[in-house]
């Protein structure tokens, strides 16, 4: 499914939360899709099942997954908060990319031209 960085300063359960959120936000994991069981995922990643359980509990608290007793954990249907989280992540990435582009010499007019080009292609050429 994915790999964790055991040398990272970020605790393993937080890495797991971020990886699963990313898979849910990018819709690699679809709404109502069953997640691997705690035991199976612990074996795949060779980490303590309690770590997986802690991550699943936090994801459930944040509304990304839900639990069906006796059945397992499932991806929660997408709601506004997940879209907001995705937008925030995209804005953060965009700020980094734009900062780098400006640092490398791209000017405001070139950036606006790119945005206009993308908007034109995505919007089918329709003026808003």
C-alpha angles and dihedrals in degrees: 000000000000143000131249126217106236091188094055120113088226111094115252094244090054091049088051091050092050094047093049092045089052091051091048095045093048088046094238082129107049126216113278091014112141117245121221113274118261091250095049094046091046089054093046093050095033093230134126114283089227088064091054091046091051091052092047091050091052093047089051091049089052092049099246096115139018133207128230109199110245092005106067140236125326137188110261118235111266114268135179094271091059090050089050090050091050091048091050091051091048092048091051091050091046091052090053093048094045091047090053092046091052091046089053091053107269111145132217093258092055091049092049089048090054092048091048090049092051092045090050093050096043094043092050091245093295117146114231 
